[in-house]
Amino acid sequence: MKFLVLWHFDLTRLGPEVARAVMQMPDYAKKLGDKLECRYHVIGSHGGAWIYKVTSNEELDRLLAMSPVYNHVTYKVLALAEMEDPTTITGKVS
């Protein structure tokens, strides 16, 4: 299962604790190994876009809860589906 996780923090809440948490994110990403497929900074936003490859919703929940920024950000989690052909999404064969 793949998930796009968009995380964003409100700049008005930025303080030393939040700044430290954000600075720990690259090390956290390394610890995730193959569970983290890729990560991006979203231009014009204070946060990131990470793609996780996990075996279950529970595993994703656990990984997000372990994140240094967990208590400081808002998450938007989107499940991803492969788009090899239309039947992947619709489930119907032409």
Biopython code that builds the backbone (N, CA, C, O; Angstrom):
import numpy as np
from Bio.PDB.StructureBuilder import StructureBuilder

atoms = [
    (1, "MET", "N", (0.846, -1.180, 0.000)),
    (1, "MET", "CA", (0.000, 0.000, 0.000)),
    (1, "MET", "C", (0.888, 1.240, 0.000)),
    (1, "MET", "O", (1.880, 1.319, 0.724)),
    (2, "LYS", "N", (0.503, 2.204, -0.834)),
    (2, "LYS", "CA", (1.244, 3.465, -0.870)),
    (2, "LYS", "C", (0.339, 4.606, -0.436)),
    (2, "LYS", "O", (-0.855, 4.633, -0.733)),
    (3, "PHE", "N", (0.944, 5.538, 0.270)),
    (3, "PHE", "CA", (0.221, 6.703, 0.746)),
    (3, "PHE", "C", (1.044, 7.955, 0.500)),
    (3, "PHE", "O", (2.253, 7.983, 0.729)),
    (4, "LEU", "N", (0.363, 8.987, 0.029)),
    (4, "LEU", "CA", (0.965, 10.311, -0.037)),
    (4, "LEU", "C", (0.579, 11.023, 1.245)),
    (4, "LEU", "O", (-0.605, 11.184, 1.541)),
    (5, "VAL", "N", (1.567, 11.444, 1.997)),
    (5, "VAL", "CA", (1.320, 12.147, 3.256)),
    (5, "VAL", "C", (1.834, 13.580, 3.101)),
    (5, "VAL", "O", (3.031, 13.816, 2.938)),
    (6, "LEU", "N", (0.902, 14.520, 3.156)),
    (6, "LEU", "CA", (1.245, 15.934, 3.133)),
    (6, "LEU", "C", (1.224, 16.423, 4.568)),
    (6, "LEU", "O", (0.218, 16.276, 5.262)),
    (7, "TRP", "N", (2.314, 16.995, 5.011)),
    (7, "TRP", "CA", (2.340, 17.541, 6.370)),
    (7, "TRP", "C", (2.688, 19.017, 6.290)),
    (7, "TRP", "O", (3.504, 19.447, 5.474)),
    (8, "HIS", "N", (2.042, 19.776, 7.162)),
    (8, "HIS", "CA", (2.153, 21.228, 7.108)),
    (8, "HIS", "C", (2.102, 21.769, 8.536)),
    (8, "HIS", "O", (1.306, 21.312, 9.356)),
    (9, "PHE", "N", (2.959, 22.742, 8.819)),
    (9, "PHE", "CA", (2.857, 23.400, 10.123)),
    (9, "PHE", "C", (2.574, 24.874, 9.920)),
    (9, "PHE", "O", (2.994, 25.485, 8.937)),
    (10, "ASP", "N", (1.851, 25.423, 10.874)),
    (10, "ASP", "CA", (1.465, 26.832, 10.858)),
    (10, "ASP", "C", (2.660, 27.660, 11.308)),
    (10, "ASP", "O", (3.173, 27.475, 12.411)),
    (11, "LEU", "N", (3.092, 28.561, 10.461)),
    (11, "LEU", "CA", (4.271, 29.369, 10.752)),
    (11, "LEU", "C", (4.110, 30.195, 12.027)),
    (11, "LEU", "O", (5.104, 30.519, 12.676)),
    (12, "THR", "N", (2.879, 30.541, 12.396)),
    (12, "THR", "CA", (2.666, 31.334, 13.612)),
    (12, "THR", "C", (2.983, 30.518, 14.865)),
    (12, "THR", "O", (3.196, 31.091, 15.933)),
    (13, "ARG", "N", (3.015, 29.195, 14.749)),
    (13, "ARG", "CA", (3.335, 28.339, 15.894)),
    (13, "ARG", "C", (4.807, 27.941, 15.929)),
    (13, "ARG", "O", (5.230, 27.166, 16.787)),
    (14, "LEU", "N", (5.581, 28.477, 14.991)),
    (14, "LEU", "CA", (6.989, 28.107, 14.914)),
    (14, "LEU", "C", (7.748, 28.665, 16.112)),
    (14, "LEU", "O", (7.786, 29.874, 16.337)),
    (15, "GLY", "N", (8.334, 27.778, 16.855)),
    (15, "GLY", "CA", (9.166, 28.133, 17.993)),
    (15, "GLY", "C", (10.346, 27.183, 18.023)),
    (15, "GLY", "O", (10.503, 26.368, 17.114)),
    (16, "PRO", "N", (11.173, 27.270, 19.044)),
    (16, "PRO", "CA", (12.360, 26.408, 19.118)),
    (16, "PRO", "C", (12.034, 24.908, 19.067)),
    (16, "PRO", "O", (12.758, 24.140, 18.434)),
    (17, "GLU", "N", (10.963, 24.498, 19.720)),
    (17, "GLU", "CA", (10.604, 23.079, 19.757)),
    (17, "GLU", "C", (10.211, 22.573, 18.363)),
    (17, "GLU", "O", (10.628, 21.490, 17.953)),
    (18, "VAL", "N", (9.420, 23.352, 17.648)),
    (18, "VAL", "CA", (9.000, 22.972, 16.299)),
    (18, "VAL", "C", (10.203, 22.987, 15.355)),
    (18, "VAL", "O", (10.359, 22.081, 14.536)),
    (19, "ALA", "N", (11.038, 23.993, 15.466)),
    (19, "ALA", "CA", (12.230, 24.078, 14.622)),
    (19, "ALA", "C", (13.127, 22.866, 14.835)),
    (19, "ALA", "O", (13.647, 22.310, 13.868)),
    (20, "ARG", "N", (13.318, 22.447, 16.089)),
    (20, "ARG", "CA", (14.132, 21.261, 16.382)),
    (20, "ARG", "C", (13.511, 20.013, 15.740)),
    (20, "ARG", "O", (14.212, 19.185, 15.158)),
    (21, "ALA", "N", (12.183, 19.896, 15.858)),
    (21, "ALA", "CA", (11.488, 18.733, 15.291)),
    (21, "ALA", "C", (11.668, 18.683, 13.774)),
    (21, "ALA", "O", (11.923, 17.617, 13.215)),
    (22, "VAL", "N", (11.540, 19.811, 13.119)),
    (22, "VAL", "CA", (11.704, 19.867, 11.666)),
    (22, "VAL", "C", (13.134, 19.486, 11.283)),
    (22, "VAL", "O", (13.344, 18.773, 10.302)),
    (23, "MET", "N", (14.099, 19.950, 12.039)),
    (23, "MET", "CA", (15.497, 19.644, 11.743)),
    (23, "MET", "C", (15.825, 18.155, 11.938)),
    (23, "MET", "O", (16.816, 17.671, 11.391)),
    (24, "GLN", "N", (15.013, 17.430, 12.706)),
    (24, "GLN", "CA", (15.212, 15.998, 12.929)),
    (24, "GLN", "C", (14.604, 15.139, 11.815)),
    (24, "GLN", "O", (14.863, 13.937, 11.751)),
    (25, "MET", "N", (13.808, 15.740, 10.950)),
    (25, "MET", "CA", (13.103, 14.964, 9.926)),
    (25, "MET", "C", (14.036, 14.235, 8.947)),
    (25, "MET", "O", (13.738, 13.093, 8.596)),
    (26, "PRO", "N", (15.145, 14.826, 8.487)),
    (26, "PRO", "CA", (16.025, 14.055, 7.588)),
    (26, "PRO", "C", (16.570, 12.775, 8.236)),
    (26, "PRO", "O", (16.653, 11.740, 7.574)),
    (27, "ASP", "N", (16.938, 12.834, 9.507)),
    (27, "ASP", "CA", (17.412, 11.631, 10.205)),
    (27, "ASP", "C", (16.291, 10.616, 10.355)),
    (27, "ASP", "O", (16.513, 9.413, 10.212)),
    (28, "TYR", "N", (15.078, 11.101, 10.644)),
    (28, "TYR", "CA", (13.933, 10.206, 10.748)),
    (28, "TYR", "C", (13.686, 9.510, 9.404)),
    (28, "TYR", "O", (13.401, 8.313, 9.367)),
    (29, "ALA", "N", (13.795, 10.255, 8.312)),
    (29, "ALA", "CA", (13.586, 9.679, 6.981)),
    (29, "ALA", "C", (14.574, 8.541, 6.723)),
    (29, "ALA", "O", (14.198, 7.510, 6.164)),
    (30, "LYS", "N", (15.822, 8.719, 7.122)),
    (30, "LYS", "CA", (16.831, 7.670, 6.927)),
    (30, "LYS", "C", (16.470, 6.406, 7.695)),
    (30, "LYS", "O", (16.685, 5.299, 7.203)),
    (31, "LYS", "N", (15.925, 6.562, 8.891)),
    (31, "LYS", "CA", (15.548, 5.409, 9.716)),
    (31, "LYS", "C", (14.410, 4.608, 9.100)),
    (31, "LYS", "O", (14.275, 3.415, 9.372)),
    (32, "LEU", "N", (13.586, 5.254, 8.266)),
    (32, "LEU", "CA", (12.439, 4.573, 7.671)),
    (32, "LEU", "C", (12.850, 3.576, 6.591)),
    (32, "LEU", "O", (12.093, 2.659, 6.274)),
    (33, "GLY", "N", (14.040, 3.748, 6.025)),
    (33, "GLY", "CA", (14.522, 2.817, 5.007)),
    (33, "GLY", "C", (13.569, 2.699, 3.840)),
    (33, "GLY", "O", (13.140, 3.705, 3.275)),
    (34, "ASP", "N", (13.229, 1.448, 3.471)),
    (34, "ASP", "CA", (12.388, 1.227, 2.297)),
    (34, "ASP", "C", (10.906, 1.525, 2.543)),
    (34, "ASP", "O", (10.099, 1.415, 1.620)),
    (35, "LYS", "N", (10.539, 1.895, 3.758)),
    (35, "LYS", "CA", (9.146, 2.290, 4.041)),
    (35, "LYS", "C", (8.832, 3.663, 3.459)),
    (35, "LYS", "O", (7.671, 4.000, 3.227)),
    (36, "LEU", "N", (9.877, 4.450, 3.227)),
    (36, "LEU", "CA", (9.720, 5.785, 2.651)),
    (36, "LEU", "C", (10.220, 5.740, 1.216)),
    (36, "LEU", "O", (11.416, 5.595, 0.965)),
    (37, "GLU", "N", (9.288, 5.867, 0.282)),
    (37, "GLU", "CA", (9.660, 5.776, -1.133)),
    (37, "GLU", "C", (10.332, 7.056, -1.625)),
    (37, "GLU", "O", (11.324, 6.992, -2.352)),
    (38, "CYS", "N", (9.810, 8.196, -1.243)),
    (38, "CYS", "CA", (10.433, 9.468, -1.608)),
    (38, "CYS", "C", (9.853, 10.569, -0.726)),
    (38, "CYS", "O", (8.814, 10.401, -0.087)),
    (39, "ARG", "N", (10.555, 11.697, -0.711)),
    (39, "ARG", "CA", (10.082, 12.832, 0.069)),
    (39, "ARG", "C", (10.415, 14.116, -0.667)),
    (39, "ARG", "O", (11.433, 14.222, -1.351)),
    (40, "TYR", "N", (9.533, 15.085, -0.508)),
    (40, "TYR", "CA", (9.679, 16.360, -1.202)),
    (40, "TYR", "C", (9.337, 17.503, -0.269)),
    (40, "TYR", "O", (8.583, 17.347, 0.692)),
    (41, "HIS", "N", (9.908, 18.653, -0.577)),
    (41, "HIS", "CA", (9.458, 19.900, 0.034)),
    (41, "HIS", "C", (8.419, 20.477, -0.916)),
    (41, "HIS", "O", (8.619, 20.477, -2.130)),
    (42, "VAL", "N", (7.324, 20.962, -0.375)),
    (42, "VAL", "CA", (6.297, 21.586, -1.199)),
    (42, "VAL", "C", (6.608, 23.081, -1.249)),
    (42, "VAL", "O", (6.542, 23.772, -0.233)),
    (43, "ILE", "N", (6.946, 23.567, -2.437)),
    (43, "ILE", "CA", (7.332, 24.963, -2.615)),
    (43, "ILE", "C", (6.192, 25.877, -2.178)),
    (43, "ILE", "O", (5.037, 25.674, -2.555)),
    (44, "GLY", "N", (6.532, 26.883, -1.380)),
    (44, "GLY", "CA", (5.535, 27.834, -0.899)),
    (44, "GLY", "C", (4.759, 27.352, 0.315)),
    (44, "GLY", "O", (3.816, 28.010, 0.754)),
    (45, "SER", "N", (5.149, 26.216, 0.855)),
    (45, "SER", "CA", (4.458, 25.644, 2.006)),
    (45, "SER", "C", (5.490, 25.369, 3.100)),
    (45, "SER", "O", (6.686, 25.284, 2.821)),
    (46, "HIS", "N", (5.044, 25.237, 4.299)),
    (46, "HIS", "CA", (5.917, 24.905, 5.418)),
    (46, "HIS", "C", (5.620, 23.465, 5.819)),
    (46, "HIS", "O", (4.807, 23.205, 6.706)),
    (47, "GLY", "N", (6.284, 22.552, 5.160)),
    (47, "GLY", "CA", (6.049, 21.141, 5.404)),
    (47, "GLY", "C", (6.611, 20.311, 4.284)),
    (47, "GLY", "O", (7.585, 20.703, 3.641)),
    (48, "GLY", "N", (6.012, 19.174, 4.044)),
    (48, "GLY", "CA", (6.530, 18.295, 3.027)),
    (48, "GLY", "C", (5.494, 17.351, 2.469)),
    (48, "GLY", "O", (4.358, 17.290, 2.937)),
    (49, "ALA", "N", (5.914, 16.615, 1.454)),
    (49, "ALA", "CA", (5.092, 15.579, 0.826)),
    (49, "ALA", "C", (5.953, 14.319, 0.787)),
    (49, "ALA", "O", (6.990, 14.282, 0.124)),
    (50, "TRP", "N", (5.518, 13.308, 1.490)),
    (50, "TRP", "CA", (6.269, 12.061, 1.580)),
    (50, "TRP", "C", (5.397, 10.926, 1.062)),
    (50, "TRP", "O", (4.192, 10.898, 1.313)),
    (51, "ILE", "N", (6.003, 9.993, 0.343)),
    (51, "ILE", "CA", (5.280, 8.806, -0.110)),
    (51, "ILE", "C", (5.805, 7.610, 0.670)),
    (51, "ILE", "O", (6.982, 7.257, 0.602)),
    (52, "TYR", "N", (4.889, 6.999, 1.410)),
    (52, "TYR", "CA", (5.201, 5.827, 2.227)),
    (52, "TYR", "C", (4.730, 4.569, 1.501)),
    (52, "TYR", "O", (3.693, 4.577, 0.836)),
    (53, "LYS", "N", (5.498, 3.494, 1.633)),
    (53, "LYS", "CA", (5.103, 2.178, 1.129)),
    (53, "LYS", "C", (5.064, 1.245, 2.334)),
    (53, "LYS", "O", (6.103, 0.843, 2.857)),
    (54, "VAL", "N", (3.852, 0.907, 2.765)),
    (54, "VAL", "CA", (3.659, 0.137, 4.002)),
    (54, "VAL", "C", (2.748, -1.058, 3.747)),
    (54, "VAL", "O", (2.147, -1.179, 2.679)),
    (55, "THR", "N", (2.655, -1.926, 4.725)),
    (55, "THR", "CA", (1.829, -3.124, 4.582)),
    (55, "THR", "C", (0.410, -2.933, 5.108)),
    (55, "THR", "O", (-0.475, -3.733, 4.802)),
    (56, "SER", "N", (0.182, -1.875, 5.902)),
    (56, "SER", "CA", (-1.158, -1.683, 6.472)),
    (56, "SER", "C", (-1.358, -0.233, 6.916)),
    (56, "SER", "O", (-0.404, 0.534, 7.050)),
    (57, "ASN", "N", (-2.610, 0.112, 7.137)),
    (57, "ASN", "CA", (-2.945, 1.429, 7.683)),
    (57, "ASN", "C", (-2.319, 1.605, 9.064)),
    (57, "ASN", "O", (-1.851, 2.688, 9.415)),
    (58, "GLU", "N", (-2.319, 0.532, 9.833)),
    (58, "GLU", "CA", (-1.769, 0.584, 11.186)),
    (58, "GLU", "C", (-0.269, 0.890, 11.162)),
    (58, "GLU", "O", (0.237, 1.637, 11.999)),
    (59, "GLU", "N", (0.427, 0.306, 10.196)),
    (59, "GLU", "CA", (1.857, 0.582, 10.090)),
    (59, "GLU", "C", (2.100, 2.052, 9.757)),
    (59, "GLU", "O", (3.001, 2.678, 10.314)),
    (60, "LEU", "N", (1.290, 2.603, 8.844)),
    (60, "LEU", "CA", (1.423, 4.021, 8.517)),
    (60, "LEU", "C", (1.135, 4.878, 9.742)),
    (60, "LEU", "O", (1.875, 5.819, 10.027)),
    (61, "ASP", "N", (0.072, 4.563, 10.465)),
    (61, "ASP", "CA", (-0.253, 5.317, 11.686)),
    (61, "ASP", "C", (0.912, 5.306, 12.666)),
    (61, "ASP", "O", (1.244, 6.333, 13.258)),
    (62, "ARG", "N", (1.522, 4.153, 12.832)),
    (62, "ARG", "CA", (2.652, 4.022, 13.760)),
    (62, "ARG", "C", (3.841, 4.873, 13.299)),
    (62, "ARG", "O", (4.471, 5.558, 14.105)),
    (63, "LEU", "N", (4.140, 4.823, 12.004)),
    (63, "LEU", "CA", (5.269, 5.591, 11.481)),
    (63, "LEU", "C", (5.033, 7.095, 11.608)),
    (63, "LEU", "O", (5.955, 7.845, 11.929)),
    (64, "LEU", "N", (3.806, 7.533, 11.358)),
    (64, "LEU", "CA", (3.499, 8.959, 11.513)),
    (64, "LEU", "C", (3.604, 9.378, 12.970)),
    (64, "LEU", "O", (4.114, 10.458, 13.270)),
    (65, "ALA", "N", (3.126, 8.537, 13.877)),
    (65, "ALA", "CA", (3.172, 8.859, 15.303)),
    (65, "ALA", "C", (4.607, 8.935, 15.823)),
    (65, "ALA", "O", (4.871, 9.623, 16.809)),
    (66, "MET", "N", (5.527, 8.241, 15.172)),
    (66, "MET", "CA", (6.935, 8.269, 15.584)),
    (66, "MET", "C", (7.682, 9.480, 15.014)),
    (66, "MET", "O", (8.812, 9.761, 15.415)),
    (67, "SER", "N", (7.058, 10.181, 14.094)),
    (67, "SER", "CA", (7.699, 11.319, 13.446)),
    (67, "SER", "C", (7.986, 12.434, 14.454)),
    (67, "SER", "O", (7.151, 12.714, 15.314)),
    (68, "PRO", "N", (9.149, 13.069, 14.358)),
    (68, "PRO", "CA", (9.476, 14.163, 15.281)),
    (68, "PRO", "C", (8.481, 15.327, 15.234)),
    (68, "PRO", "O", (8.312, 16.036, 16.226)),
    (69, "VAL", "N", (7.826, 15.525, 14.092)),
    (69, "VAL", "CA", (6.899, 16.664, 13.961)),
    (69, "VAL", "C", (5.455, 16.293, 14.275)),
    (69, "VAL", "O", (4.563, 17.134, 14.162)),
    (70, "TYR", "N", (5.216, 15.051, 14.666)),
    (70, "TYR", "CA", (3.846, 14.538, 14.826)),
    (70, "TYR", "C", (2.928, 15.474, 15.613)),
    (70, "TYR", "O", (1.795, 15.710, 15.191)),
    (71, "ASN", "N", (3.378, 16.002, 16.724)),
    (71, "ASN", "CA", (2.520, 16.846, 17.577)),
    (71, "ASN", "C", (2.476, 18.304, 17.144)),
    (71, "ASN", "O", (1.834, 19.125, 17.799)),
    (72, "HIS", "N", (3.150, 18.634, 16.048)),
    (72, "HIS", "CA", (3.248, 20.029, 15.646)),
    (72, "HIS", "C", (2.662, 20.329, 14.270)),
    (72, "HIS", "O", (2.598, 21.491, 13.868)),
    (73, "VAL", "N", (2.237, 19.304, 13.549)),
    (73, "VAL", "CA", (1.796, 19.512, 12.172)),
    (73, "VAL", "C", (0.393, 18.986, 11.945)),
    (73, "VAL", "O", (-0.172, 18.260, 12.762)),
    (74, "THR", "N", (-0.143, 19.379, 10.811)),
    (74, "THR", "CA", (-1.406, 18.841, 10.327)),
    (74, "THR", "C", (-1.075, 17.906, 9.173)),
    (74, "THR", "O", (-0.282, 18.248, 8.296)),
    (75, "TYR", "N", (-1.681, 16.730, 9.178)),
    (75, "TYR", "CA", (-1.445, 15.742, 8.136)),
    (75, "TYR", "C", (-2.652, 15.626, 7.219)),
    (75, "TYR", "O", (-3.797, 15.728, 7.659)),
    (76, "LYS", "N", (-2.380, 15.413, 5.946)),
    (76, "LYS", "CA", (-3.399, 15.000, 4.988)),
    (76, "LYS", "C", (-2.853, 13.724, 4.370)),
    (76, "LYS", "O", (-1.788, 13.733, 3.753)),
    (77, "VAL", "N", (-3.583, 12.623, 4.534)),
    (77, "VAL", "CA", (-3.131, 11.314, 4.073)),
    (77, "VAL", "C", (-4.009, 10.875, 2.910)),
    (77, "VAL", "O", (-5.233, 10.826, 3.026)),
    (78, "LEU", "N", (-3.372, 10.558, 1.790)),
    (78, "LEU", "CA", (-4.086, 10.134, 0.590)),
    (78, "LEU", "C", (-3.576, 8.763, 0.162)),
    (78, "LEU", "O", (-2.379, 8.581, -0.064)),
    (79, "ALA", "N", (-4.495, 7.795, 0.051)),
    (79, "ALA", "CA", (-4.128, 6.467, -0.438)),
    (79, "ALA", "C", (-3.864, 6.563, -1.935)),
    (79, "ALA", "O", (-4.584, 7.253, -2.656)),
    (80, "LEU", "N", (-2.833, 5.870, -2.396)),
    (80, "LEU", "CA", (-2.464, 5.893, -3.810)),
    (80, "LEU", "C", (-2.733, 4.534, -4.442)),
    (80, "LEU", "O", (-2.603, 3.497, -3.792)),
    (81, "ALA", "N", (-3.111, 4.553, -5.728)),
    (81, "ALA", "CA", (-3.326, 3.324, -6.494)),
    (81, "ALA", "C", (-2.505, 3.407, -7.771)),
    (81, "ALA", "O", (-2.398, 4.469, -8.384)),
    (82, "GLU", "N", (-1.935, 2.292, -8.160)),
    (82, "GLU", "CA", (-1.185, 2.232, -9.415)),
    (82, "GLU", "C", (-2.137, 2.517, -10.574)),
    (82, "GLU", "O", (-3.320, 2.179, -10.517)),
    (83, "MET", "N", (-1.606, 3.143, -11.626)),
    (83, "MET", "CA", (-2.436, 3.462, -12.788)),
    (83, "MET", "C", (-1.849, 2.827, -14.043)),
    (83, "MET", "O", (-1.636, 3.503, -15.049)),
    (84, "GLU", "N", (-1.592, 1.531, -13.977)),
    (84, "GLU", "CA", (-1.030, 0.826, -15.130)),
    (84, "GLU", "C", (-2.004, 0.814, -16.300)),
    (84, "GLU", "O", (-1.608, 0.971, -17.455)),
    (85, "ASP", "N", (-3.278, 0.627, -15.989)),
    (85, "ASP", "CA", (-4.314, 0.686, -17.015)),
    (85, "ASP", "C", (-5.627, 1.051, -16.306)),
    (85, "ASP", "O", (-5.689, 1.014, -15.077)),
    (86, "PRO", "N", (-6.677, 1.402, -17.065)),
    (86, "PRO", "CA", (-7.935, 1.852, -16.436)),
    (86, "PRO", "C", (-8.556, 0.847, -15.468)),
    (86, "PRO", "O", (-9.222, 1.243, -14.512)),
    (87, "THR", "N", (-8.344, -0.460, -15.707)),
    (87, "THR", "CA", (-8.960, -1.443, -14.817)),
    (87, "THR", "C", (-8.374, -1.406, -13.422)),
    (87, "THR", "O", (-9.006, -1.863, -12.470)),
    (88, "THR", "N", (-7.176, -0.869, -13.291)),
    (88, "THR", "CA", (-6.556, -0.736, -11.972)),
    (88, "THR", "C", (-7.408, 0.152, -11.074)),
    (88, "THR", "O", (-7.529, -0.099, -9.875)),
    (89, "ILE", "N", (-7.995, 1.185, -11.657)),
    (89, "ILE", "CA", (-8.800, 2.133, -10.894)),
    (89, "ILE", "C", (-10.276, 1.732, -10.886)),
    (89, "ILE", "O", (-10.916, 1.766, -9.835)),
    (90, "THR", "N", (-10.818, 1.358, -12.033)),
    (90, "THR", "CA", (-12.258, 1.088, -12.126)),
    (90, "THR", "C", (-12.629, -0.312, -11.698)),
    (90, "THR", "O", (-13.743, -0.545, -11.228)),
    (91, "GLY", "N", (-11.696, -1.262, -11.857)),
    (91, "GLY", "CA", (-12.005, -2.645, -11.545)),
    (91, "GLY", "C", (-12.799, -3.331, -12.643)),
    (91, "GLY", "O", (-13.173, -4.495, -12.498)),
    (92, "LYS", "N", (-13.064, -2.623, -13.746)),
    (92, "LYS", "CA", (-13.858, -3.180, -14.855)),
    (92, "LYS", "C", (-12.958, -3.502, -16.028)),
    (92, "LYS", "O", (-12.026, -2.760, -16.338)),
    (93, "VAL", "N", (-13.244, -4.600, -16.664)),
    (93, "VAL", "CA", (-12.514, -4.996, -17.862)),
    (93, "VAL", "C", (-13.325, -4.551, -19.072)),
    (93, "VAL", "O", (-14.539, -4.750, -19.117)),
    (94, "SER", "N", (-12.659, -3.951, -20.048)),
    (94, "SER", "CA", (-13.354, -3.473, -21.251)),
    (94, "SER", "C", (-13.830, -4.609, -22.101)),
    (94, "SER", "O", (-14.434, -4.384, -23.150)),
]
sb = StructureBuilder()
sb.init_structure("model")
sb.init_model(0)
sb.init_chain("A")
sb.init_seg("    ")
for serial, (resi, resn, name, xyz) in enumerate(atoms, 1):
    if name == "N":
        sb.init_residue(resn, " ", resi, " ")
    sb.init_atom(name, np.array(xyz, "f"), 0.0, 1.0, " ", f" {name:<3s}", serial, name[0])
structure = sb.get_structure()
